[in-house]
Amino acid sequence: MKQFIEESGSSIRMQKPPAAAWTNVSLGKSNFSLSPNVFVRENKINIWVNIFGPNAKHNFDELKSKCFDRSVAEFGPEIEWDRKDTRKCLRLL
């Protein structure tokens, strides 16, 4: 994944490949990150968009209002927009 991101010319900066099945990737914007996860037993890969900080709920709501329809069209109905109302970290799966 690191090689693909670097070769594509993306502004996303990857860490060295981790020994674990997950990693965190900075998006270059405060309080936002990606967490790619590999689930070998289920033959599945998830990429979480994490939103942190004091404006996390507002940022999540704004992102969802702008991107929900497109995300479902591009990734299918299995995409999850999880606001996590009782937590400080929000995830888009």
PyMOL Python script that loads the backbone (N, CA, C, O; Angstrom):
from pymol import cmd

cmd.read_pdbstr("""\
ATOM      1  N   MET A   1       0.830  -1.180   0.000  1.00  0.00           N
ATOM      2  CA  MET A   1       0.000   0.000   0.000  1.00  0.00           C
ATOM      3  C   MET A   1       0.878   1.247   0.000  1.00  0.00           C
ATOM      4  O   MET A   1       0.602   2.211  -0.714  1.00  0.00           O
ATOM      5  N   LYS A   2       1.946   1.219   0.816  1.00  0.00           N
ATOM      6  CA  LYS A   2       2.858   2.371   0.882  1.00  0.00           C
ATOM      7  C   LYS A   2       3.417   2.698  -0.497  1.00  0.00           C
ATOM      8  O   LYS A   2       3.448   3.861  -0.898  1.00  0.00           O
ATOM      9  N   GLN A   3       3.854   1.686  -1.211  1.00  0.00           N
ATOM     10  CA  GLN A   3       4.418   1.890  -2.539  1.00  0.00           C
ATOM     11  C   GLN A   3       3.370   2.474  -3.490  1.00  0.00           C
ATOM     12  O   GLN A   3       3.674   3.390  -4.255  1.00  0.00           O
ATOM     13  N   PHE A   4       2.152   1.959  -3.450  1.00  0.00           N
ATOM     14  CA  PHE A   4       1.084   2.458  -4.313  1.00  0.00           C
ATOM     15  C   PHE A   4       0.798   3.933  -4.039  1.00  0.00           C
ATOM     16  O   PHE A   4       0.695   4.732  -4.970  1.00  0.00           O
ATOM     17  N   ILE A   5       0.671   4.293  -2.758  1.00  0.00           N
ATOM     18  CA  ILE A   5       0.387   5.683  -2.381  1.00  0.00           C
ATOM     19  C   ILE A   5       1.512   6.597  -2.861  1.00  0.00           C
ATOM     20  O   ILE A   5       1.250   7.657  -3.429  1.00  0.00           O
ATOM     21  N   GLU A   6       2.754   6.196  -2.639  1.00  0.00           N
ATOM     22  CA  GLU A   6       3.885   7.031  -3.039  1.00  0.00           C
ATOM     23  C   GLU A   6       3.984   7.172  -4.552  1.00  0.00           C
ATOM     24  O   GLU A   6       4.266   8.262  -5.049  1.00  0.00           O
ATOM     25  N   GLU A   7       3.758   6.095  -5.290  1.00  0.00           N
ATOM     26  CA  GLU A   7       3.848   6.141  -6.745  1.00  0.00           C
ATOM     27  C   GLU A   7       2.698   6.910  -7.383  1.00  0.00           C
ATOM     28  O   GLU A   7       2.833   7.405  -8.502  1.00  0.00           O
ATOM     29  N   SER A   8       1.574   7.016  -6.692  1.00  0.00           N
ATOM     30  CA  SER A   8       0.426   7.726  -7.258  1.00  0.00           C
ATOM     31  C   SER A   8       0.558   9.240  -7.146  1.00  0.00           C
ATOM     32  O   SER A   8      -0.249   9.976  -7.713  1.00  0.00           O
ATOM     33  N   GLY A   9       1.579   9.711  -6.413  1.00  0.00           N
ATOM     34  CA  GLY A   9       1.771  11.152  -6.262  1.00  0.00           C
ATOM     35  C   GLY A   9       0.842  11.784  -5.238  1.00  0.00           C
ATOM     36  O   GLY A   9       0.672  13.003  -5.225  1.00  0.00           O
ATOM     37  N   SER A  10       0.244  10.974  -4.385  1.00  0.00           N
ATOM     38  CA  SER A  10      -0.680  11.463  -3.369  1.00  0.00           C
ATOM     39  C   SER A  10       0.045  12.304  -2.322  1.00  0.00           C
ATOM     40  O   SER A  10       1.239  12.120  -2.085  1.00  0.00           O
ATOM     41  N   SER A  11      -0.679  13.219  -1.703  1.00  0.00           N
ATOM     42  CA  SER A  11      -0.109  14.016  -0.617  1.00  0.00           C
ATOM     43  C   SER A  11      -0.132  13.262   0.713  1.00  0.00           C
ATOM     44  O   SER A  11       0.417  13.741   1.706  1.00  0.00           O
ATOM     45  N   ILE A  12      -0.761  12.094   0.739  1.00  0.00           N
ATOM     46  CA  ILE A  12      -0.802  11.259   1.940  1.00  0.00           C
ATOM     47  C   ILE A  12       0.580  10.669   2.177  1.00  0.00           C
ATOM     48  O   ILE A  12       1.209  10.155   1.252  1.00  0.00           O
ATOM     49  N   ARG A  13       1.053  10.742   3.425  1.00  0.00           N
ATOM     50  CA  ARG A  13       2.367  10.202   3.771  1.00  0.00           C
ATOM     51  C   ARG A  13       2.184   8.931   4.583  1.00  0.00           C
ATOM     52  O   ARG A  13       1.561   8.943   5.644  1.00  0.00           O
ATOM     53  N   MET A  14       2.725   7.850   4.083  1.00  0.00           N
ATOM     54  CA  MET A  14       2.610   6.550   4.748  1.00  0.00           C
ATOM     55  C   MET A  14       3.798   6.314   5.671  1.00  0.00           C
ATOM     56  O   MET A  14       4.898   6.813   5.433  1.00  0.00           O
ATOM     57  N   GLN A  15       3.554   5.540   6.738  1.00  0.00           N
ATOM     58  CA  GLN A  15       4.618   5.080   7.618  1.00  0.00           C
ATOM     59  C   GLN A  15       5.279   3.865   6.975  1.00  0.00           C
ATOM     60  O   GLN A  15       4.829   3.385   5.934  1.00  0.00           O
ATOM     61  N   LYS A  16       6.343   3.372   7.594  1.00  0.00           N
ATOM     62  CA  LYS A  16       6.914   2.102   7.155  1.00  0.00           C
ATOM     63  C   LYS A  16       5.846   1.025   7.315  1.00  0.00           C
ATOM     64  O   LYS A  16       4.986   1.140   8.188  1.00  0.00           O
ATOM     65  N   PRO A  17       5.885  -0.015   6.493  1.00  0.00           N
ATOM     66  CA  PRO A  17       4.899  -1.089   6.651  1.00  0.00           C
ATOM     67  C   PRO A  17       4.943  -1.658   8.070  1.00  0.00           C
ATOM     68  O   PRO A  17       6.016  -2.011   8.559  1.00  0.00           O
ATOM     69  N   PRO A  18       3.792  -1.750   8.732  1.00  0.00           N
ATOM     70  CA  PRO A  18       3.770  -2.215  10.118  1.00  0.00           C
ATOM     71  C   PRO A  18       3.818  -3.737  10.216  1.00  0.00           C
ATOM     72  O   PRO A  18       3.488  -4.449   9.268  1.00  0.00           O
ATOM     73  N   ALA A  19       4.231  -4.211  11.367  1.00  0.00           N
ATOM     74  CA  ALA A  19       4.180  -5.642  11.646  1.00  0.00           C
ATOM     75  C   ALA A  19       2.747  -6.057  11.971  1.00  0.00           C
ATOM     76  O   ALA A  19       2.370  -7.209  11.756  1.00  0.00           O
ATOM     77  N   ALA A  20       1.957  -5.134  12.481  1.00  0.00           N
ATOM     78  CA  ALA A  20       0.565  -5.409  12.834  1.00  0.00           C
ATOM     79  C   ALA A  20      -0.301  -5.374  11.577  1.00  0.00           C
ATOM     80  O   ALA A  20       0.177  -5.046  10.491  1.00  0.00           O
ATOM     81  N   ALA A  21      -1.563  -5.713  11.736  1.00  0.00           N
ATOM     82  CA  ALA A  21      -2.498  -5.739  10.613  1.00  0.00           C
ATOM     83  C   ALA A  21      -3.146  -4.386  10.373  1.00  0.00           C
ATOM     84  O   ALA A  21      -4.081  -4.291   9.577  1.00  0.00           O
ATOM     85  N   TRP A  22      -2.683  -3.353  11.028  1.00  0.00           N
ATOM     86  CA  TRP A  22      -3.252  -2.019  10.868  1.00  0.00           C
ATOM     87  C   TRP A  22      -2.167  -0.974  11.013  1.00  0.00           C
ATOM     88  O   TRP A  22      -1.074  -1.261  11.500  1.00  0.00           O
ATOM     89  N   THR A  23      -2.473   0.228  10.592  1.00  0.00           N
ATOM     90  CA  THR A  23      -1.570   1.362  10.746  1.00  0.00           C
ATOM     91  C   THR A  23      -2.398   2.642  10.746  1.00  0.00           C
ATOM     92  O   THR A  23      -3.582   2.612  10.413  1.00  0.00           O
ATOM     93  N   ASN A  24      -1.799   3.741  11.109  1.00  0.00           N
ATOM     94  CA  ASN A  24      -2.455   5.047  11.024  1.00  0.00           C
ATOM     95  C   ASN A  24      -1.711   5.885  10.007  1.00  0.00           C
ATOM     96  O   ASN A  24      -0.482   5.845   9.938  1.00  0.00           O
ATOM     97  N   VAL A  25      -2.452   6.642   9.222  1.00  0.00           N
ATOM     98  CA  VAL A  25      -1.884   7.467   8.166  1.00  0.00           C
ATOM     99  C   VAL A  25      -2.394   8.885   8.331  1.00  0.00           C
ATOM    100  O   VAL A  25      -3.603   9.112   8.381  1.00  0.00           O
ATOM    101  N   SER A  26      -1.486   9.834   8.414  1.00  0.00           N
ATOM    102  CA  SER A  26      -1.870  11.237   8.515  1.00  0.00           C
ATOM    103  C   SER A  26      -2.395  11.715   7.167  1.00  0.00           C
ATOM    104  O   SER A  26      -1.860  11.345   6.121  1.00  0.00           O
ATOM    105  N   LEU A  27      -3.425  12.522   7.190  1.00  0.00           N
ATOM    106  CA  LEU A  27      -3.981  13.086   5.964  1.00  0.00           C
ATOM    107  C   LEU A  27      -3.473  14.497   5.703  1.00  0.00           C
ATOM    108  O   LEU A  27      -3.839  15.116   4.705  1.00  0.00           O
ATOM    109  N   GLY A  28      -2.624  15.008   6.604  1.00  0.00           N
ATOM    110  CA  GLY A  28      -2.113  16.363   6.429  1.00  0.00           C
ATOM    111  C   GLY A  28      -3.095  17.428   6.874  1.00  0.00           C
ATOM    112  O   GLY A  28      -2.899  18.610   6.591  1.00  0.00           O
ATOM    113  N   LYS A  29      -4.143  17.027   7.564  1.00  0.00           N
ATOM    114  CA  LYS A  29      -5.138  17.954   8.105  1.00  0.00           C
ATOM    115  C   LYS A  29      -5.335  17.585   9.563  1.00  0.00           C
ATOM    116  O   LYS A  29      -5.553  16.418   9.886  1.00  0.00           O
ATOM    117  N   SER A  30      -5.260  18.560  10.435  1.00  0.00           N
ATOM    118  CA  SER A  30      -5.401  18.300  11.865  1.00  0.00           C
ATOM    119  C   SER A  30      -6.689  17.549  12.167  1.00  0.00           C
ATOM    120  O   SER A  30      -7.746  17.851  11.613  1.00  0.00           O
ATOM    121  N   ASN A  31      -6.583  16.574  13.046  1.00  0.00           N
ATOM    122  CA  ASN A  31      -7.717  15.818  13.571  1.00  0.00           C
ATOM    123  C   ASN A  31      -8.382  14.880  12.561  1.00  0.00           C
ATOM    124  O   ASN A  31      -9.516  14.453  12.775  1.00  0.00           O
ATOM    125  N   PHE A  32      -7.693  14.555  11.466  1.00  0.00           N
ATOM    126  CA  PHE A  32      -8.180  13.570  10.502  1.00  0.00           C
ATOM    127  C   PHE A  32      -7.061  12.573  10.235  1.00  0.00           C
ATOM    128  O   PHE A  32      -5.903  12.966  10.093  1.00  0.00           O
ATOM    129  N   SER A  33      -7.397  11.275  10.166  1.00  0.00           N
ATOM    130  CA  SER A  33      -6.409  10.263   9.797  1.00  0.00           C
ATOM    131  C   SER A  33      -7.111   9.091   9.127  1.00  0.00           C
ATOM    132  O   SER A  33      -8.330   8.943   9.217  1.00  0.00           O
ATOM    133  N   LEU A  34      -6.318   8.260   8.454  1.00  0.00           N
ATOM    134  CA  LEU A  34      -6.812   7.006   7.886  1.00  0.00           C
ATOM    135  C   LEU A  34      -6.230   5.859   8.691  1.00  0.00           C
ATOM    136  O   LEU A  34      -5.101   5.946   9.175  1.00  0.00           O
ATOM    137  N   SER A  35      -6.991   4.788   8.837  1.00  0.00           N
ATOM    138  CA  SER A  35      -6.506   3.573   9.485  1.00  0.00           C
ATOM    139  C   SER A  35      -6.833   2.375   8.597  1.00  0.00           C
ATOM    140  O   SER A  35      -7.921   1.810   8.699  1.00  0.00           O
ATOM    141  N   PRO A  36      -5.897   1.982   7.724  1.00  0.00           N
ATOM    142  CA  PRO A  36      -6.117   0.758   6.944  1.00  0.00           C
ATOM    143  C   PRO A  36      -5.964  -0.461   7.847  1.00  0.00           C
ATOM    144  O   PRO A  36      -5.046  -0.514   8.666  1.00  0.00           O
ATOM    145  N   ASN A  37      -6.846  -1.430   7.705  1.00  0.00           N
ATOM    146  CA  ASN A  37      -6.847  -2.650   8.509  1.00  0.00           C
ATOM    147  C   ASN A  37      -6.990  -3.855   7.601  1.00  0.00           C
ATOM    148  O   ASN A  37      -7.805  -3.850   6.678  1.00  0.00           O
ATOM    149  N   VAL A  38      -6.198  -4.893   7.858  1.00  0.00           N
ATOM    150  CA  VAL A  38      -6.270  -6.130   7.094  1.00  0.00           C
ATOM    151  C   VAL A  38      -6.801  -7.227   8.015  1.00  0.00           C
ATOM    152  O   VAL A  38      -6.272  -7.456   9.102  1.00  0.00           O
ATOM    153  N   PHE A  39      -7.851  -7.894   7.560  1.00  0.00           N
ATOM    154  CA  PHE A  39      -8.438  -9.007   8.296  1.00  0.00           C
ATOM    155  C   PHE A  39      -8.234 -10.264   7.456  1.00  0.00           C
ATOM    156  O   PHE A  39      -9.049 -10.577   6.588  1.00  0.00           O
ATOM    157  N   VAL A  40      -7.147 -10.980   7.717  1.00  0.00           N
ATOM    158  CA  VAL A  40      -6.746 -12.119   6.896  1.00  0.00           C
ATOM    159  C   VAL A  40      -7.789 -13.235   6.951  1.00  0.00           C
ATOM    160  O   VAL A  40      -8.134 -13.806   5.916  1.00  0.00           O
ATOM    161  N   ARG A  41      -8.283 -13.544   8.113  1.00  0.00           N
ATOM    162  CA  ARG A  41      -9.245 -14.645   8.250  1.00  0.00           C
ATOM    163  C   ARG A  41     -10.522 -14.396   7.458  1.00  0.00           C
ATOM    164  O   ARG A  41     -11.103 -15.321   6.891  1.00  0.00           O
ATOM    165  N   GLU A  42     -10.954 -13.135   7.423  1.00  0.00           N
ATOM    166  CA  GLU A  42     -12.177 -12.800   6.682  1.00  0.00           C
ATOM    167  C   GLU A  42     -11.890 -12.395   5.239  1.00  0.00           C
ATOM    168  O   GLU A  42     -12.814 -12.112   4.477  1.00  0.00           O
ATOM    169  N   ASN A  43     -10.590 -12.367   4.854  1.00  0.00           N
ATOM    170  CA  ASN A  43     -10.194 -11.945   3.516  1.00  0.00           C
ATOM    171  C   ASN A  43     -10.791 -10.565   3.190  1.00  0.00           C
ATOM    172  O   ASN A  43     -11.439 -10.375   2.161  1.00  0.00           O
ATOM    173  N   LYS A  44     -10.547  -9.608   4.108  1.00  0.00           N
ATOM    174  CA  LYS A  44     -11.190  -8.302   4.019  1.00  0.00           C
ATOM    175  C   LYS A  44     -10.195  -7.208   4.385  1.00  0.00           C
ATOM    176  O   LYS A  44      -9.313  -7.404   5.221  1.00  0.00           O
ATOM    177  N   ILE A  45     -10.353  -6.058   3.747  1.00  0.00           N
ATOM    178  CA  ILE A  45      -9.577  -4.865   4.083  1.00  0.00           C
ATOM    179  C   ILE A  45     -10.560  -3.747   4.390  1.00  0.00           C
ATOM    180  O   ILE A  45     -11.486  -3.501   3.616  1.00  0.00           O
ATOM    181  N   ASN A  46     -10.365  -3.070   5.512  1.00  0.00           N
ATOM    182  CA  ASN A  46     -11.150  -1.879   5.870  1.00  0.00           C
ATOM    183  C   ASN A  46     -10.226  -0.676   5.877  1.00  0.00           C
ATOM    184  O   ASN A  46      -9.048  -0.792   6.214  1.00  0.00           O
ATOM    185  N   ILE A  47     -10.751   0.459   5.511  1.00  0.00           N
ATOM    186  CA  ILE A  47     -10.015   1.712   5.680  1.00  0.00           C
ATOM    187  C   ILE A  47     -10.934   2.660   6.432  1.00  0.00           C
ATOM    188  O   ILE A  47     -11.987   3.055   5.932  1.00  0.00           O
ATOM    189  N   TRP A  48     -10.522   3.014   7.634  1.00  0.00           N
ATOM    190  CA  TRP A  48     -11.305   3.918   8.465  1.00  0.00           C
ATOM    191  C   TRP A  48     -10.822   5.343   8.271  1.00  0.00           C
ATOM    192  O   TRP A  48      -9.619   5.593   8.200  1.00  0.00           O
ATOM    193  N   VAL A  49     -11.749   6.268   8.188  1.00  0.00           N
ATOM    194  CA  VAL A  49     -11.433   7.691   8.255  1.00  0.00           C
ATOM    195  C   VAL A  49     -11.739   8.107   9.685  1.00  0.00           C
ATOM    196  O   VAL A  49     -12.893   8.068  10.110  1.00  0.00           O
ATOM    197  N   ASN A  50     -10.717   8.503  10.429  1.00  0.00           N
ATOM    198  CA  ASN A  50     -10.887   8.893  11.829  1.00  0.00           C
ATOM    199  C   ASN A  50     -10.946  10.410  11.933  1.00  0.00           C
ATOM    200  O   ASN A  50     -10.160  11.119  11.305  1.00  0.00           O
ATOM    201  N   ILE A  51     -11.878  10.894  12.726  1.00  0.00           N
ATOM    202  CA  ILE A  51     -12.036  12.327  12.953  1.00  0.00           C
ATOM    203  C   ILE A  51     -11.979  12.561  14.456  1.00  0.00           C
ATOM    204  O   ILE A  51     -12.772  11.999  15.211  1.00  0.00           O
ATOM    205  N   PHE A  52     -11.035  13.397  14.885  1.00  0.00           N
ATOM    206  CA  PHE A  52     -10.807  13.656  16.309  1.00  0.00           C
ATOM    207  C   PHE A  52     -11.036  15.131  16.621  1.00  0.00           C
ATOM    208  O   PHE A  52     -11.357  15.930  15.741  1.00  0.00           O
ATOM    209  N   GLY A  53     -10.864  15.469  17.890  1.00  0.00           N
ATOM    210  CA  GLY A  53     -10.811  16.861  18.313  1.00  0.00           C
ATOM    211  C   GLY A  53     -12.138  17.442  18.732  1.00  0.00           C
ATOM    212  O   GLY A  53     -13.178  16.788  18.645  1.00  0.00           O
ATOM    213  N   PRO A  54     -12.090  18.695  19.193  1.00  0.00           N
ATOM    214  CA  PRO A  54     -13.283  19.339  19.744  1.00  0.00           C
ATOM    215  C   PRO A  54     -14.389  19.573  18.719  1.00  0.00           C
ATOM    216  O   PRO A  54     -15.552  19.713  19.098  1.00  0.00           O
ATOM    217  N   ASN A  55     -14.053  19.619  17.426  1.00  0.00           N
ATOM    218  CA  ASN A  55     -15.060  19.850  16.382  1.00  0.00           C
ATOM    219  C   ASN A  55     -15.389  18.579  15.603  1.00  0.00           C
ATOM    220  O   ASN A  55     -15.923  18.647  14.496  1.00  0.00           O
ATOM    221  N   ALA A  56     -15.071  17.424  16.180  1.00  0.00           N
ATOM    222  CA  ALA A  56     -15.230  16.154  15.468  1.00  0.00           C
ATOM    223  C   ALA A  56     -16.671  15.928  15.001  1.00  0.00           C
ATOM    224  O   ALA A  56     -16.891  15.543  13.853  1.00  0.00           O
ATOM    225  N   LYS A  57     -17.632  16.158  15.860  1.00  0.00           N
ATOM    226  CA  LYS A  57     -19.033  15.920  15.488  1.00  0.00           C
ATOM    227  C   LYS A  57     -19.456  16.853  14.354  1.00  0.00           C
ATOM    228  O   LYS A  57     -20.111  16.426  13.403  1.00  0.00           O
ATOM    229  N   HIS A  58     -19.084  18.115  14.457  1.00  0.00           N
ATOM    230  CA  HIS A  58     -19.405  19.088  13.409  1.00  0.00           C
ATOM    231  C   HIS A  58     -18.726  18.698  12.091  1.00  0.00           C
ATOM    232  O   HIS A  58     -19.361  18.718  11.037  1.00  0.00           O
ATOM    233  N   ASN A  59     -17.437  18.345  12.150  1.00  0.00           N
ATOM    234  CA  ASN A  59     -16.703  17.960  10.942  1.00  0.00           C
ATOM    235  C   ASN A  59     -17.294  16.701  10.309  1.00  0.00           C
ATOM    236  O   ASN A  59     -17.400  16.606   9.086  1.00  0.00           O
ATOM    237  N   PHE A  60     -17.678  15.737  11.146  1.00  0.00           N
ATOM    238  CA  PHE A  60     -18.315  14.522  10.637  1.00  0.00           C
ATOM    239  C   PHE A  60     -19.617  14.859   9.925  1.00  0.00           C
ATOM    240  O   PHE A  60     -19.859  14.398   8.810  1.00  0.00           O
ATOM    241  N   ASP A  61     -20.458  15.666  10.573  1.00  0.00           N
ATOM    242  CA  ASP A  61     -21.748  16.032   9.981  1.00  0.00           C
ATOM    243  C   ASP A  61     -21.567  16.768   8.650  1.00  0.00           C
ATOM    244  O   ASP A  61     -22.307  16.527   7.697  1.00  0.00           O
ATOM    245  N   GLU A  62     -20.592  17.652   8.592  1.00  0.00           N
ATOM    246  CA  GLU A  62     -20.332  18.403   7.363  1.00  0.00           C
ATOM    247  C   GLU A  62     -19.818  17.470   6.254  1.00  0.00           C
ATOM    248  O   GLU A  62     -20.262  17.556   5.109  1.00  0.00           O
ATOM    249  N   LEU A  63     -18.890  16.591   6.601  1.00  0.00           N
ATOM    250  CA  LEU A  63     -18.370  15.643   5.623  1.00  0.00           C
ATOM    251  C   LEU A  63     -19.485  14.735   5.112  1.00  0.00           C
ATOM    252  O   LEU A  63     -19.578  14.477   3.912  1.00  0.00           O
ATOM    253  N   LYS A  64     -20.325  14.256   6.015  1.00  0.00           N
ATOM    254  CA  LYS A  64     -21.418  13.370   5.609  1.00  0.00           C
ATOM    255  C   LYS A  64     -22.407  14.092   4.712  1.00  0.00           C
ATOM    256  O   LYS A  64     -22.876  13.519   3.728  1.00  0.00           O
ATOM    257  N   SER A  65     -22.735  15.337   5.031  1.00  0.00           N
ATOM    258  CA  SER A  65     -23.698  16.072   4.206  1.00  0.00           C
ATOM    259  C   SER A  65     -23.161  16.310   2.795  1.00  0.00           C
ATOM    260  O   SER A  65     -23.932  16.370   1.838  1.00  0.00           O
ATOM    261  N   LYS A  66     -21.849  16.445   2.666  1.00  0.00           N
ATOM    262  CA  LYS A  66     -21.242  16.691   1.355  1.00  0.00           C
ATOM    263  C   LYS A  66     -20.933  15.407   0.590  1.00  0.00           C
ATOM    264  O   LYS A  66     -20.933  15.413  -0.641  1.00  0.00           O
ATOM    265  N   CYS A  67     -20.671  14.311   1.293  1.00  0.00           N
ATOM    266  CA  CYS A  67     -20.089  13.127   0.637  1.00  0.00           C
ATOM    267  C   CYS A  67     -20.903  11.843   0.738  1.00  0.00           C
ATOM    268  O   CYS A  67     -20.531  10.847   0.118  1.00  0.00           O
ATOM    269  N   PHE A  68     -21.988  11.828   1.489  1.00  0.00           N
ATOM    270  CA  PHE A  68     -22.711  10.577   1.718  1.00  0.00           C
ATOM    271  C   PHE A  68     -23.171   9.927   0.419  1.00  0.00           C
ATOM    272  O   PHE A  68     -22.855   8.764   0.168  1.00  0.00           O
ATOM    273  N   ASP A  69     -23.911  10.657  -0.409  1.00  0.00           N
ATOM    274  CA  ASP A  69     -24.464  10.081  -1.632  1.00  0.00           C
ATOM    275  C   ASP A  69     -23.366   9.542  -2.549  1.00  0.00           C
ATOM    276  O   ASP A  69     -23.495   8.451  -3.105  1.00  0.00           O
ATOM    277  N   ARG A  70     -22.299  10.304  -2.703  1.00  0.00           N
ATOM    278  CA  ARG A  70     -21.196   9.864  -3.569  1.00  0.00           C
ATOM    279  C   ARG A  70     -20.502   8.627  -2.998  1.00  0.00           C
ATOM    280  O   ARG A  70     -20.122   7.723  -3.743  1.00  0.00           O
ATOM    281  N   SER A  71     -20.337   8.592  -1.660  1.00  0.00           N
ATOM    282  CA  SER A  71     -19.664   7.444  -1.052  1.00  0.00           C
ATOM    283  C   SER A  71     -20.464   6.165  -1.255  1.00  0.00           C
ATOM    284  O   SER A  71     -19.884   5.110  -1.514  1.00  0.00           O
ATOM    285  N   VAL A  72     -21.772   6.242  -1.144  1.00  0.00           N
ATOM    286  CA  VAL A  72     -22.620   5.064  -1.361  1.00  0.00           C
ATOM    287  C   VAL A  72     -22.575   4.649  -2.832  1.00  0.00           C
ATOM    288  O   VAL A  72     -22.533   3.459  -3.145  1.00  0.00           O
ATOM    289  N   ALA A  73     -22.585   5.636  -3.735  1.00  0.00           N
ATOM    290  CA  ALA A  73     -22.527   5.329  -5.164  1.00  0.00           C
ATOM    291  C   ALA A  73     -21.205   4.661  -5.537  1.00  0.00           C
ATOM    292  O   ALA A  73     -21.188   3.741  -6.355  1.00  0.00           O
ATOM    293  N   GLU A  74     -20.097   5.114  -4.946  1.00  0.00           N
ATOM    294  CA  GLU A  74     -18.780   4.586  -5.307  1.00  0.00           C
ATOM    295  C   GLU A  74     -18.400   3.313  -4.553  1.00  0.00           C
ATOM    296  O   GLU A  74     -17.733   2.441  -5.109  1.00  0.00           O
ATOM    297  N   PHE A  75     -18.823   3.198  -3.281  1.00  0.00           N
ATOM    298  CA  PHE A  75     -18.390   2.062  -2.462  1.00  0.00           C
ATOM    299  C   PHE A  75     -19.510   1.080  -2.154  1.00  0.00           C
ATOM    300  O   PHE A  75     -19.246  -0.022  -1.674  1.00  0.00           O
ATOM    301  N   GLY A  76     -20.739   1.453  -2.417  1.00  0.00           N
ATOM    302  CA  GLY A  76     -21.868   0.565  -2.169  1.00  0.00           C
ATOM    303  C   GLY A  76     -22.518   0.824  -0.828  1.00  0.00           C
ATOM    304  O   GLY A  76     -21.997   1.582  -0.010  1.00  0.00           O
ATOM    305  N   PRO A  77     -23.658   0.192  -0.605  1.00  0.00           N
ATOM    306  CA  PRO A  77     -24.424   0.443   0.620  1.00  0.00           C
ATOM    307  C   PRO A  77     -23.776  -0.085   1.891  1.00  0.00           C
ATOM    308  O   PRO A  77     -24.230   0.238   2.989  1.00  0.00           O
ATOM    309  N   GLU A  78     -22.712  -0.901   1.766  1.00  0.00           N
ATOM    310  CA  GLU A  78     -22.063  -1.429   2.967  1.00  0.00           C
ATOM    311  C   GLU A  78     -21.174  -0.407   3.663  1.00  0.00           C
ATOM    312  O   GLU A  78     -20.687  -0.670   4.762  1.00  0.00           O
ATOM    313  N   ILE A  79     -20.951   0.760   3.045  1.00  0.00           N
ATOM    314  CA  ILE A  79     -20.165   1.798   3.709  1.00  0.00           C
ATOM    315  C   ILE A  79     -20.908   2.266   4.962  1.00  0.00           C
ATOM    316  O   ILE A  79     -22.124   2.455   4.940  1.00  0.00           O
ATOM    317  N   GLU A  80     -20.169   2.447   6.038  1.00  0.00           N
ATOM    318  CA  GLU A  80     -20.777   2.857   7.311  1.00  0.00           C
ATOM    319  C   GLU A  80     -20.346   4.274   7.667  1.00  0.00           C
ATOM    320  O   GLU A  80     -19.156   4.589   7.665  1.00  0.00           O
ATOM    321  N   TRP A  81     -21.296   5.103   7.965  1.00  0.00           N
ATOM    322  CA  TRP A  81     -21.034   6.434   8.521  1.00  0.00           C
ATOM    323  C   TRP A  81     -21.424   6.347   9.992  1.00  0.00           C
ATOM    324  O   TRP A  81     -22.611   6.395  10.316  1.00  0.00           O
ATOM    325  N   ASP A  82     -20.452   6.219  10.885  1.00  0.00           N
ATOM    326  CA  ASP A  82     -20.706   5.987  12.307  1.00  0.00           C
ATOM    327  C   ASP A  82     -20.304   7.214  13.115  1.00  0.00           C
ATOM    328  O   ASP A  82     -19.116   7.452  13.331  1.00  0.00           O
ATOM    329  N   ARG A  83     -21.269   7.982  13.555  1.00  0.00           N
ATOM    330  CA  ARG A  83     -21.020   9.239  14.271  1.00  0.00           C
ATOM    331  C   ARG A  83     -20.508   9.001  15.692  1.00  0.00           C
ATOM    332  O   ARG A  83     -19.877   9.888  16.268  1.00  0.00           O
ATOM    333  N   LYS A  84     -20.759   7.852  16.254  1.00  0.00           N
ATOM    334  CA  LYS A  84     -20.302   7.506  17.604  1.00  0.00           C
ATOM    335  C   LYS A  84     -20.613   8.624  18.600  1.00  0.00           C
ATOM    336  O   LYS A  84     -19.711   9.242  19.165  1.00  0.00           O
ATOM    337  N   ASP A  85     -21.872   8.860  18.797  1.00  0.00           N
ATOM    338  CA  ASP A  85     -22.311   9.983  19.635  1.00  0.00           C
ATOM    339  C   ASP A  85     -21.763   9.961  21.052  1.00  0.00           C
ATOM    340  O   ASP A  85     -21.675  11.013  21.686  1.00  0.00           O
ATOM    341  N   THR A  86     -21.391   8.796  21.568  1.00  0.00           N
ATOM    342  CA  THR A  86     -20.879   8.728  22.941  1.00  0.00           C
ATOM    343  C   THR A  86     -19.357   8.769  23.008  1.00  0.00           C
ATOM    344  O   THR A  86     -18.783   8.644  24.090  1.00  0.00           O
ATOM    345  N   ARG A  87     -18.697   8.943  21.867  1.00  0.00           N
ATOM    346  CA  ARG A  87     -17.229   8.930  21.842  1.00  0.00           C
ATOM    347  C   ARG A  87     -16.670  10.200  21.225  1.00  0.00           C
ATOM    348  O   ARG A  87     -17.380  10.974  20.585  1.00  0.00           O
ATOM    349  N   LYS A  88     -15.376  10.388  21.437  1.00  0.00           N
ATOM    350  CA  LYS A  88     -14.698  11.566  20.886  1.00  0.00           C
ATOM    351  C   LYS A  88     -14.122  11.314  19.493  1.00  0.00           C
ATOM    352  O   LYS A  88     -13.865  12.264  18.753  1.00  0.00           O
ATOM    353  N   CYS A  89     -13.919  10.055  19.129  1.00  0.00           N
ATOM    354  CA  CYS A  89     -13.376   9.707  17.823  1.00  0.00           C
ATOM    355  C   CYS A  89     -14.519   9.149  16.961  1.00  0.00           C
ATOM    356  O   CYS A  89     -15.274   8.285  17.405  1.00  0.00           O
ATOM    357  N   LEU A  90     -14.632   9.643  15.753  1.00  0.00           N
ATOM    358  CA  LEU A  90     -15.676   9.200  14.838  1.00  0.00           C
ATOM    359  C   LEU A  90     -15.035   8.443  13.691  1.00  0.00           C
ATOM    360  O   LEU A  90     -13.869   8.671  13.366  1.00  0.00           O
ATOM    361  N   ARG A  91     -15.788   7.546  13.076  1.00  0.00           N
ATOM    362  CA  ARG A  91     -15.203   6.752  11.999  1.00  0.00           C
ATOM    363  C   ARG A  91     -16.140   6.651  10.821  1.00  0.00           C
ATOM    364  O   ARG A  91     -17.357   6.542  10.964  1.00  0.00           O
ATOM    365  N   LEU A  92     -15.540   6.689   9.670  1.00  0.00           N
ATOM    366  CA  LEU A  92     -16.212   6.361   8.419  1.00  0.00           C
ATOM    367  C   LEU A  92     -15.581   5.084   7.929  1.00  0.00           C
ATOM    368  O   LEU A  92     -14.385   5.063   7.638  1.00  0.00           O
ATOM    369  N   LEU A  93     -16.352   4.013   7.829  1.00  0.00           N
ATOM    370  CA  LEU A  93     -15.813   2.696   7.457  1.00  0.00           C
ATOM    371  C   LEU A  93     -16.175   2.382   6.031  1.00  0.00           C
ATOM    372  O   LEU A  93     -15.817   1.320   5.522  1.00  0.00           O
TER     373      LEU A  93
END
""", "prot")
cmd.dss("prot")
cmd.show_as("cartoon", "prot")
cmd.util.cbc("prot")
cmd.orient("prot")
